Amino acid sequence: MEGDRLSRILGELSAGGGGRWPSARLCEVAREIIGVSGAGVMLMSGDAPGGSLCTAGGVSTLIEELQYTLGEGPCVDAFRQDRVVLEPDLAHPGTPRWLAFTPQAVEAGVRAMFAFPVQVGAVRLGALNLYRDGPGPLTDDQHADALVMADVIARWVLDVQTHAPTGTMAQELEQDADFHFVVHNAAGAVSVQLGVSITEALIRLRAHAFGNDLPLREVAEDVVARRLRFQ
C-alpha cells in the first residue's frame, strides 16, 4: 500500500515535467494529493525555523511567515517533538496552544492544521505543514499520504544538497526557497549589540516584531540598515 502511495506521488510530481522537480512543485503536489486547502514546507536549523522551502494555496505563505516570526506553531512543534502534530479545530481546540500564532491564523481563514516531520532516519530537516479552511480531522488515507509525502520531500532536500559544491547551498534551494538570510544577519548584529547569544538575539527580534505588529523581516532589515539598534 505504501509503495502504491509512493508511486502515485512520484507520478504526480513527474507530470509537472522536467527531470528534477522545483521545490514549488513539492507543495503543489502535497496539496493536490492529500486534498487540503494549502501546504507549506518549513526547514529548521537547531530548534529555530530556518525558512520556508515552498508554499501552495491561499494563506500558506502567511502561515509559514507567522511561524517563522513567532517561533511557534504546528511545524515548529512537529520538528522539535519529532512527531506528527494534528489540530482538527484551530478555532476551538481541545487544548489551547500557540497562543500568539492561533488568533492570526484563524483570522486568515485557517480552521485545521496538520504538521508532519520531514526527516530521513535521524536527520531532521523540518516539517510539512497542511491546512484546511474547514474544521475536521484528516482521513486515514490523507494521513498516510502525508507521511509518504513528507518522506519524499526529505529525500528531495538531501538529494539536491548532495549535488551542491562543498560548503555551498544547492542552487534549487537558494533560488526557490525563502531562508530569511537578512534575519540571521540581524540576529548576529543584535547579538553583538546586547552581548547575548544568537538564540537570545533572535528571541529579542521576534519580541520586537510581535510587540510592534511588524513582520520579522521588516525589523531585521531595519537592524541591518542601522535604522534600529537594540539597547
C-alpha positions in Angstrom: 0.0 0.0 0.0 2.8 2.4 0.9 4.5 1.6 -2.4 1.3 2.4 -4.3 1.1 5.8 -2.5 4.8 6.5 -3.3 4.3 5.6 -7.0 1.2 7.8 -7.2 3.1 10.8 -5.6 6.2 10.4 -7.8 4.0 10.1 -10.9 2.2 13.3 -10.0 5.5 15.1 -9.4 6.8 13.9 -12.7 3.7 15.0 -14.5 4.9 18.6 -14.0 7.7 18.0 -16.5 11.5 18.2 -16.1 14.0 15.8 -14.5 14.4 17.3 -11.1 11.3 18.9 -9.7 11.4 22.5 -8.4 10.6 23.0 -4.7 7.3 24.7 -5.5 6.1 21.5 -7.2 6.5 19.6 -3.9 4.0 21.8 -2.2 1.6 21.9 -5.1 1.5 18.1 -5.2 1.2 17.8 -1.5 -1.9 20.0 -1.6 -3.4 18.1 -4.5 -2.6 14.5 -3.4 -3.6 14.9 0.2 -6.6 17.0 -0.6 -6.2 20.1 1.6 -6.6 23.8 1.1 -2.9 24.5 1.3 0.6 23.1 2.0 4.0 24.5 3.0 7.4 23.2 4.0 9.5 24.8 6.7 13.1 23.8 7.0 14.6 24.1 10.5 18.1 24.6 11.9 18.7 23.6 15.5 15.5 24.5 17.4 14.8 27.5 15.2 12.8 27.8 11.9 15.3 28.3 9.1 12.8 29.4 6.5 10.2 28.3 4.0 11.1 25.9 1.3 7.8 26.3 -0.6 4.1 27.1 -0.2 0.9 26.4 -2.2 -2.6 27.5 -1.8 -4.3 30.5 -0.2 -2.7 31.7 3.0 0.1 29.1 3.2 2.7 31.8 2.8 1.2 33.8 5.7 1.1 30.6 7.8 4.8 30.0 7.2 5.7 33.6 7.9 3.8 33.6 11.1 5.5 30.5 12.4 8.9 31.9 11.4 8.2 35.3 13.1 6.7 33.9 16.3 8.8 30.8 16.6 5.7 28.7 17.4 3.1 26.7 15.5 2.5 23.1 14.3 5.6 22.9 12.1 7.8 24.1 15.0 6.3 21.5 17.4 6.4 18.7 14.8 10.2 19.3 14.3 11.1 19.9 18.0 9.0 17.0 19.3 9.7 14.7 16.4 6.1 13.7 16.0 3.0 14.4 13.8 1.0 17.4 15.2 -2.7 17.4 14.4 -5.2 20.2 15.2 -8.6 19.5 13.6 -10.3 22.6 15.0 -7.9 25.5 15.3 -10.6 27.9 16.3 -12.0 25.7 19.1 -9.1 23.4 20.2 -9.5 20.9 23.0 -6.2 22.1 24.5 -5.2 25.7 23.6 -1.7 26.1 22.2 0.2 28.5 20.0 -1.3 31.5 21.8 0.3 34.1 19.5 0.0 32.1 16.3 -3.5 30.8 16.5 -5.6 34.0 16.5 -3.8 35.4 13.5 -4.1 32.1 11.6 -7.8 31.8 12.4 -8.4 35.4 11.3 -6.8 34.5 8.0 -9.3 31.7 7.5 -7.4 28.6 8.7 -9.6 26.1 10.6 -7.5 23.0 10.8 -3.7 22.3 10.7 -1.6 19.2 10.4 2.2 19.0 10.5 4.4 16.1 9.6 8.2 15.8 10.4 10.4 16.0 7.3 13.3 13.7 8.1 15.4 10.8 6.9 16.3 8.4 9.7 17.8 10.5 12.5 18.4 13.5 10.2 15.7 16.0 10.9 15.2 18.8 8.3 11.9 20.5 9.1 8.2 19.8 8.7 5.4 19.6 6.1 2.5 21.9 7.1 -1.0 21.3 5.8 -4.1 23.4 6.4 -7.8 23.4 5.6 -10.3 26.2 5.6 -12.9 24.0 7.4 -12.5 22.1 10.6 -12.2 18.3 10.9 -9.5 15.6 11.1 -7.6 14.0 8.2 -8.9 10.7 6.9 -6.7 7.7 7.3 -5.8 7.8 3.6 -4.9 11.5 3.9 -2.7 10.9 6.9 -0.9 8.0 5.2 -0.4 10.1 2.0 1.0 13.0 4.1 3.6 10.6 5.8 4.8 9.4 2.4 4.8 13.0 1.0 7.0 14.2 3.9 9.5 11.4 3.2 9.6 12.3 -0.4 10.3 15.9 0.5 13.1 15.0 2.9 14.8 12.8 0.3 14.5 15.6 -2.3 16.2 18.1 0.0 19.1 15.7 0.8 19.4 14.8 -2.9 19.7 18.3 -4.2 22.1 19.3 -1.4 24.3 16.3 -2.0 25.0 17.5 -5.6 25.9 21.0 -4.4 29.6 22.0 -4.1 31.1 21.5 -0.7 30.3 24.4 1.7 27.6 25.9 -0.5 23.8 25.7 -0.7 22.2 23.9 -3.6 21.0 26.2 -6.3 17.5 24.7 -6.2 17.3 25.6 -2.5 18.9 29.1 -2.8 16.8 30.4 -5.7 13.4 29.0 -4.8 13.2 29.0 -1.0 13.0 31.8 1.4 15.6 31.3 4.1 15.3 34.8 5.7 19.1 35.4 5.4 18.5 39.1 6.5 17.0 37.8 9.8 20.1 35.7 10.5 22.3 38.7 9.7 20.2 40.9 12.0 20.4 38.3 14.8 24.2 38.5 14.6 24.1 42.3 14.8 21.8 42.2 17.8 23.9 39.5 19.5 26.9 41.9 19.3 24.9 44.9 20.4 23.5 43.2 23.5 26.3 40.8 24.2 23.9 37.8 24.1 23.8 34.5 22.2 22.3 34.3 18.6 19.4 32.4 20.0 18.6 35.1 22.6 19.1 37.8 19.9 16.5 36.0 17.7 14.1 36.0 20.6 14.6 39.7 21.1 13.9 40.3 17.3 10.8 38.2 17.4 9.5 40.0 20.6 10.1 43.4 19.0 8.3 42.3 15.8 5.3 40.9 17.7 5.1 43.8 20.1 5.0 46.3 17.3 2.8 44.2 14.9 5.6 44.1 12.3 6.9 41.3 10.1 10.1 39.9 11.4 11.8 40.5 8.0 11.0 44.2 8.3 12.5 44.5 11.7 15.6 42.6 10.5 16.0 44.9 7.5 15.9 47.9 9.9 18.6 46.4 12.1 20.9 45.5 9.1 20.4 49.0 7.6 21.2 50.5 11.1 17.8 52.2 11.4 17.1 50.2 14.5 19.5 49.4 17.3 18.8 47.3 20.4 19.9 48.7 23.7 
